[in-house]
């Protein structure tokens, strides 16, 4: 019993050390750290039923667990696997274990949904949909251009302030999940639209009100995510896009199109603000599926 108590104590101690490591070295928010703890507790409960300790499972045990979770939720399975990998890499670095049992567990299991994205021609049609002769259409066009140029989350876009955009350097300062800061370039096309919007659109929206919001409503405050999501769906309808959209559709398109044109996965990870590259790797599979579609359509033996 004493040995069992000692093992449990070791597990708790290393879990706490791992969570402190995430908080201190990566600056993750309290909520994110709590989510890691919840994942480890769920994994520990499963292993306990098999009389296996959290510090010494085999890769077959972890594969079985991820497969079980994946049958219910592929997204949860992917997150739990990411948690496992970070945890065991930490234990390996600390010399607690000699090898990483999660290293051979498959990242993408059958049934995992790939993010919905748009073709480059669909993106062009969506960007051209807003009627830029009026102030709201010009604002929407600028927001869509900036979203596709940067891969920002919708929440990051609608909460953007004027002070966070550097037109001279062509970058936007973003505070993402866990309040982590990153600088994202937005290119010449988005810069042209930003300059036009700031000169012709934004002043006519706020009518002299004082506001630091880059994309304010007529009351001066920032747009809500729901309002912008409604605008995306409206413009997609007018563009004749039949693909089912999500608030992250242009973010997915940004990442996929970068990889299709030869961008390095690590660069895409930095631009998206992913703390773990395993989250970014999903886009390599999206790009691969797109290449398969092109091959099937155009190769004589496709």
C-alpha positions in Angstrom: 0.0 0.0 0.0 2.9 2.3 0.8 4.4 1.7 -2.6 1.0 2.5 -4.2 0.7 5.7 -2.2 4.3 6.6 -3.2 3.5 6.1 -6.9 0.4 8.2 -6.6 2.4 10.9 -4.8 5.0 10.9 -7.6 2.3 11.2 -10.3 0.7 14.2 -8.6 4.1 15.8 -8.1 5.1 15.5 -11.7 1.7 16.6 -13.0 2.0 19.8 -10.8 5.5 20.3 -12.1 4.4 19.9 -15.7 1.5 22.4 -15.2 3.9 24.9 -13.6 6.2 24.5 -16.6 3.4 25.3 -19.0 2.3 28.4 -17.0 5.8 29.8 -16.3 7.7 29.0 -19.6 4.9 29.3 -22.1 2.7 31.9 -20.3 -0.5 29.9 -20.8 -3.6 31.2 -19.2 -5.1 29.7 -16.0 -8.0 28.3 -18.0 -5.7 26.6 -20.5 -3.6 25.1 -17.7 -6.8 23.8 -16.0 -7.8 22.2 -19.3 -4.4 20.3 -19.4 -5.0 19.1 -15.8 -8.5 17.9 -16.8 -7.1 16.0 -19.7 -4.5 14.3 -17.6 -7.1 13.4 -15.0 -9.3 11.7 -17.6 -6.3 9.8 -19.0 -5.3 8.8 -15.5 -8.8 7.4 -14.7 -8.6 5.3 -17.8 -5.2 3.9 -17.0 -6.1 3.3 -13.3 -8.9 1.0 -14.4 -6.2 -1.0 -16.3 -4.0 -0.9 -13.2 -1.4 1.2 -15.1 0.3 4.2 -13.7 0.3 7.6 -15.4 4.1 7.7 -15.5 4.6 4.3 -17.2 2.0 3.4 -19.8 2.9 1.6 -23.0 2.3 3.0 -26.4 -0.4 0.3 -27.0 -2.3 1.5 -23.9 -2.2 5.1 -25.1 -3.2 4.1 -28.7 -6.1 2.1 -27.3 -7.2 5.1 -25.2 -6.9 7.6 -28.0 -8.9 5.3 -30.3 -11.6 4.9 -27.7 -11.9 8.7 -27.3 -11.8 9.3 -31.0 -14.9 7.1 -31.5 -16.8 9.7 -29.5 -15.0 12.9 -30.4 -12.1 13.3 -32.8 -11.5 16.8 -31.5 -11.2 15.6 -27.9 -8.9 12.8 -29.0 -6.6 15.2 -30.8 -6.4 17.5 -27.8 -5.8 14.6 -25.3 -3.0 13.3 -27.6 -1.4 16.7 -27.7 -1.6 16.8 -23.9 0.0 13.4 -23.6 2.8 14.3 -25.9 3.6 17.5 -24.1 3.5 15.7 -20.7 5.8 12.9 -21.8 8.2 15.2 -23.5 8.4 17.1 -20.2 9.0 13.8 -18.3 11.7 12.8 -20.8 13.5 16.1 -20.5 13.4 15.8 -16.7 14.9 12.3 -16.8 11.8 10.7 -15.2 11.3 8.3 -18.2 13.7 6.9 -20.7 11.4 7.0 -23.8 8.2 8.7 -24.9 5.3 6.2 -25.1 3.2 8.7 -27.0 5.7 9.1 -29.8 4.3 6.2 -31.9 0.6 7.0 -31.3 -1.1 8.1 -34.5 -2.0 11.8 -34.6 -4.7 11.5 -37.2 -7.1 8.5 -36.6 -9.8 7.5 -39.0 -12.9 9.6 -38.7 -11.1 12.7 -37.6 -12.7 15.7 -39.4 -10.5 17.9 -41.5 -11.2 21.6 -41.2 -13.5 23.0 -43.9 -11.6 25.3 -46.2 -12.1 27.2 -49.5 -10.3 27.0 -52.8 -8.3 30.0 -53.9 -11.0 30.9 -56.5 -13.7 30.7 -53.8 -11.7 33.0 -51.6 -11.3 35.5 -54.4 -15.1 35.4 -55.0 -15.8 35.9 -51.2 -13.4 38.9 -51.0 -15.0 40.5 -54.0 -18.6 40.1 -52.7 -18.9 43.2 -50.4 -20.2 46.4 -52.1 -17.3 48.7 -51.5 -19.1 51.8 -52.6 -20.7 52.1 -49.2 -18.9 52.4 -45.8 -20.1 49.0 -44.4 -19.1 47.1 -47.6 -15.7 48.8 -47.5 -15.3 47.8 -43.9 -16.3 44.2 -44.6 -14.0 43.9 -47.6 -11.1 45.2 -45.5 -11.9 42.7 -42.7 -12.1 39.8 -45.1 -8.8 40.8 -46.8 -7.1 41.2 -43.5 -8.5 37.9 -42.2 -7.3 36.0 -45.2 -3.9 37.8 -45.3 -3.1 37.0 -41.6 -5.0 33.9 -40.5 -6.2 35.7 -37.4 -9.0 34.2 -35.3 -12.3 36.1 -35.7 -12.1 37.2 -32.1 -8.6 38.6 -32.7 -9.8 40.5 -35.7 -12.9 42.1 -34.2 -11.0 43.1 -31.0 -8.2 44.7 -33.0 -7.3 48.3 -32.1 -5.7 51.0 -34.3 -2.6 51.1 -32.1 -2.0 47.4 -32.8 -1.6 47.9 -36.6 1.6 49.3 -38.0 1.0 50.3 -41.6 4.5 51.4 -42.2 6.0 48.0 -41.2 3.0 46.1 -42.6 2.4 44.1 -39.4 -0.3 43.7 -36.8 0.4 42.9 -33.1 -2.0 40.2 -31.9 -2.7 39.0 -28.4 -4.0 35.5 -28.8 -4.9 32.6 -26.5 -3.2 32.9 -23.1 -2.5 36.5 -23.9 0.5 35.4 -26.0 1.7 38.2 -28.3 2.7 37.7 -31.9 3.5 39.9 -34.8 1.8 38.9 -38.1 2.6 40.5 -41.5 -0.4 41.3 -43.7 1.1 42.1 -47.1 0.6 44.9 -49.7 -3.0 44.0 -50.8 -4.4 44.1 -47.3 -2.4 47.2 -46.6 -4.0 49.0 -49.5 -7.5 48.1 -48.3 -6.6 49.2 -44.7 -5.4 52.6 -46.0 -8.6 53.0 -48.1 -10.8 52.0 -45.2 -9.1 54.2 -42.7 -9.4 57.2 -45.1 -12.9 56.6 -46.5 -14.8 54.0 -44.5 -14.1 54.2 -40.7 -14.6 58.0 -40.3 -18.0 57.7 -41.9 -18.9 54.8 -39.5 -18.1 56.5 -36.2 -19.1 60.0 -37.2 -16.6 61.8 -35.0 -16.8 59.5 -32.0 -13.6 58.6 -30.2 -12.7 55.0 -30.6 -9.6 52.9 -30.7 -11.4 49.9 -32.3 -10.1 49.2 -35.8 -13.5 47.9 -37.0 -16.1 49.8 -34.9 -19.8 49.9 -35.1 -21.7 53.2 -35.4 -21.7 53.4 -31.6 -17.9 53.3 -31.5 -17.4 49.9 -29.9 -15.9 46.8 -31.6 -18.0 44.5 -33.7 -19.1 41.2 -32.1 -18.0 37.9 -33.5 -21.6 37.1 -34.2 -22.1 40.2 -36.3 -19.1 39.5 -38.4 -20.0 35.8 -38.8 -23.4 37.0 -40.1 -21.6 39.3 -42.6 -19.4 36.4 -43.8 -22.4 34.2 -44.4 -24.2 37.0 -46.3 -21.2 37.7 -48.5 -20.7 34.0 -49.2 -24.3 33.7 -50.3 -23.9 36.6 -52.7 -20.6 35.1 -54.0 -22.4 31.8 -54.8 -20.2 29.7 -52.4 -21.9 26.5 -51.5 -19.2 25.2 -49.2 -20.4 25.1 -45.6 -18.5 27.8 -43.8 -17.4 28.3 -40.2 -16.0 31.4 -38.4 -12.5 29.9 -39.0 -13.0 29.2 -42.7 -10.6 32.0 -43.9 -8.1 31.0 -41.1 -8.1 27.5 -42.5 -7.8 28.8 -46.0 -4.8 31.0 -45.0 -2.9 28.0 -43.5 -3.8 25.6 -46.3 -2.9 27.9 -49.1 0.4 28.8 -47.5 1.3 25.2 -47.3 0.1 24.5 -50.9 2.5 27.2 -52.0 5.5 25.8 -50.1 5.5 27.5 -46.7 7.3 25.8 -43.9 5.0 24.2 -41.3 6.9 26.0 -38.4 6.3 29.3 -40.0 2.6 28.6 -40.3 2.6 27.6 -36.7 4.1 30.9 -35.6 1.7 32.9 -37.8 -1.4 31.1 -36.5 -0.2 31.4 -32.9 -0.3 27.6 -32.1 1.7 26.7 -29.1 2.0 23.1 -30.2 2.9 22.1 -33.8 0.7 19.1 -33.6 -2.3 21.5 -33.9 -0.9 23.0 -37.1 -0.1 19.5 -38.6 -3.8 19.0 -39.5 -3.3 21.5 -42.4 -0.7 19.3 -44.0 -3.5 16.7 -44.3 -5.8 19.3 -45.8 -3.2 20.2 -48.4 -2.6 16.6 -49.2 -6.3 15.9 -49.7 -6.4 18.9 -52.1 -3.4 17.5 -54.1 -5.3 14.2 -54.3 -8.4 15.9 -55.7 -6.3 17.7 -58.3 -4.6 14.5 -59.3 -8.0 12.7 -59.6 -9.4 15.5 -61.7 -6.6 16.1 -64.1 -4.4 13.0 -64.4 -5.5 10.6 -67.2 -5.3 7.7 -64.8 -6.6 9.5 -61.7 
